């Protein structure tokens, strides 16, 4: 069973004719319209969900904002009877995201061994998995997945047949690529922040299985 992400980009807009206590967060756009991709590396890097790559999450388990927009409150209230349909609720502001060092490496090597094949253009990544029967047999490992998965030092390699297996440590930009599926989300948040300020634009998300 896979894990998907849902949420909203929210904005808190200040106006001269509205008192500070009357300013509320409003949903600007449903995350579904900007990014509906299932990417566990990004989920782990950003929010600590399916964190197989062992990142220090940027915004894990911060919970539902007490001042969430009407749309966020309504959706989370609707899903409340089914805990597996809305868990890991958290949020992150554009100001938080602007401060991220995208070159920061994960805290430990990836729990999944990366698999490469030789092509005319060089090595090509063909997959990564916490357990692989061929790899396990060659290294005399348990013939069933272990929990937690075994890891090896960064850069350790094994050539087994025509497949190169390698232990790697990802950087944040490997998980959340500058030109990847999160780009439309960042662009929407940046546009709103240019008008209203980075602390007044945030992404609220939750996950479902």
C-alpha positions in Angstrom: 0.0 0.0 0.0 1.4 3.4 -1.0 1.4 6.8 0.6 0.1 10.0 -1.0 0.1 13.6 0.1 -2.7 16.2 0.2 -2.9 19.7 1.4 -3.3 23.4 0.7 -1.1 26.4 0.2 -2.5 29.0 2.6 -2.0 32.8 2.7 -2.6 35.4 5.4 -3.2 38.7 3.7 -2.9 41.9 5.6 -5.1 44.9 4.6 -5.1 48.4 5.9 -8.8 48.3 6.7 -8.6 45.0 8.7 -7.4 44.8 12.3 -4.6 42.4 13.2 -6.9 40.1 15.2 -9.3 39.8 12.2 -6.7 38.6 9.7 -7.1 34.9 9.0 -5.4 32.2 7.0 -7.2 31.4 3.7 -6.6 28.5 1.3 -5.0 29.8 -1.9 -4.7 26.6 -3.9 -5.2 22.9 -3.4 -1.9 21.0 -3.5 -3.5 18.5 -5.9 -3.5 21.2 -8.6 0.3 21.8 -8.3 1.8 18.4 -7.3 0.1 15.0 -7.1 3.3 13.0 -7.4 4.2 10.2 -5.0 7.9 10.7 -4.2 9.0 9.2 -0.9 12.4 10.8 -1.0 10.7 14.2 -1.1 8.2 13.2 1.6 11.0 12.1 3.9 13.2 15.1 3.2 10.4 17.7 3.7 8.1 16.0 6.2 9.7 12.9 7.7 7.2 10.5 6.1 8.5 7.4 4.3 12.0 8.7 5.2 13.9 5.8 3.7 16.7 8.1 2.7 17.3 9.1 6.4 17.0 12.9 6.1 16.6 15.3 9.0 13.1 16.3 8.1 12.4 20.0 7.6 8.9 20.0 9.1 7.8 16.7 10.6 4.7 16.3 12.8 4.1 19.9 13.5 0.4 19.2 13.6 -2.7 20.9 12.4 -2.4 24.7 12.7 -4.7 26.1 15.4 -5.5 28.9 13.0 -5.9 26.7 9.9 -8.0 28.0 7.0 -11.6 27.0 6.7 -10.8 24.6 3.8 -8.1 22.8 5.8 -10.3 22.5 8.9 -13.2 21.2 6.9 -11.1 18.5 5.0 -9.3 17.3 8.1 -12.6 17.2 10.1 -14.1 15.1 7.2 -11.3 12.6 7.3 -11.0 12.4 11.1 -13.0 9.1 11.3 -10.3 7.4 9.2 -6.9 8.0 10.8 -5.0 6.3 7.9 -6.5 8.9 5.5 -5.0 11.9 7.3 -1.9 11.5 9.4 1.5 13.2 9.7 -0.3 16.6 9.5 2.3 19.4 9.4 3.1 22.8 7.9 6.0 24.8 6.6 6.2 28.5 5.7 7.8 30.0 2.6 10.3 31.8 5.1 11.3 28.3 6.4 11.8 27.0 2.8 13.9 30.0 1.8 16.3 29.2 4.6 16.9 25.6 3.6 20.4 24.4 2.6 19.5 22.1 -0.3 23.0 20.7 -0.4 22.7 19.3 3.1 23.2 15.5 3.1 21.0 13.0 4.8 22.1 12.0 8.3 22.9 8.4 7.2 23.2 6.5 4.0 20.0 5.6 2.2 18.3 2.5 3.7 17.8 1.3 0.1 20.7 0.0 -2.0 20.9 1.8 -5.3 21.1 -0.4 -8.4 22.8 0.6 -11.6 23.2 -1.0 -15.1 25.9 -0.2 -17.6 24.5 1.5 -20.8 26.1 3.2 -23.8 25.8 6.5 -21.9 27.3 5.1 -18.7 25.8 3.8 -15.5 22.0 4.2 -15.3 20.0 4.1 -12.1 17.4 1.3 -12.5 16.1 1.1 -9.0 16.7 1.2 -5.2 15.3 -1.2 -2.6 15.8 -2.0 1.1 16.0 -5.7 0.2 16.8 -7.5 -3.1 16.9 -11.3 -3.4 19.9 -11.4 -5.7 21.8 -9.0 -3.6 20.9 -10.8 -0.4 22.0 -14.2 -1.8 25.3 -12.8 -3.1 26.2 -11.3 0.3 24.8 -14.2 2.3 22.2 -12.0 4.0 18.9 -13.1 5.5 16.5 -14.1 2.7 13.8 -11.9 4.1 13.8 -8.1 4.7 15.0 -7.0 8.1 13.6 -4.1 10.2 15.4 -1.8 10.3 17.2 -2.5 7.0 20.9 -3.1 7.1 23.0 -0.2 5.8 26.6 0.1 4.7 29.2 3.0 4.6 28.7 5.6 1.9 30.2 4.6 -1.4 30.4 0.8 -0.7 29.8 -1.0 -4.0 29.2 -4.6 -5.2 29.1 -5.7 -8.8 26.8 -8.7 -9.1 26.4 -9.9 -12.6 25.5 -6.9 -14.8 24.2 -4.9 -11.8 26.2 -2.5 -9.7 24.8 -2.1 -6.2 25.9 1.0 -4.3 25.3 2.5 -0.8 24.6 6.2 -1.3 23.8 9.3 0.8 21.3 11.7 -0.8 21.4 15.5 -0.5 18.2 17.4 -0.2 18.4 18.6 -3.8 18.5 15.0 -4.9 15.1 14.4 -3.2 13.5 17.7 -4.1 14.9 18.6 -7.4 15.0 22.3 -8.5 13.2 21.5 -11.7 11.1 18.6 -10.3 7.5 18.1 -9.3 7.7 20.6 -6.4 8.7 23.5 -8.6 5.0 24.6 -9.2 4.4 24.6 -5.5 7.4 26.7 -4.7 6.6 29.1 -7.5 3.0 29.6 -6.2 4.3 30.2 -2.6 7.0 32.6 -3.8 4.5 34.6 -5.8 2.2 35.0 -2.8 5.2 35.7 -0.5 6.3 38.5 -2.8 3.0 40.2 -2.0 2.3 39.2 1.6 5.7 38.1 3.1 7.3 34.8 3.6 5.8 34.2 7.1 2.3 34.8 5.7 2.5 31.9 3.2 2.6 28.3 4.3 2.0 24.8 3.0 -0.2 22.6 5.2 -0.1 18.9 4.3 -1.2 15.4 5.5 -0.7 11.9 4.2 -2.9 8.9 3.5 -2.3 5.2 2.9 
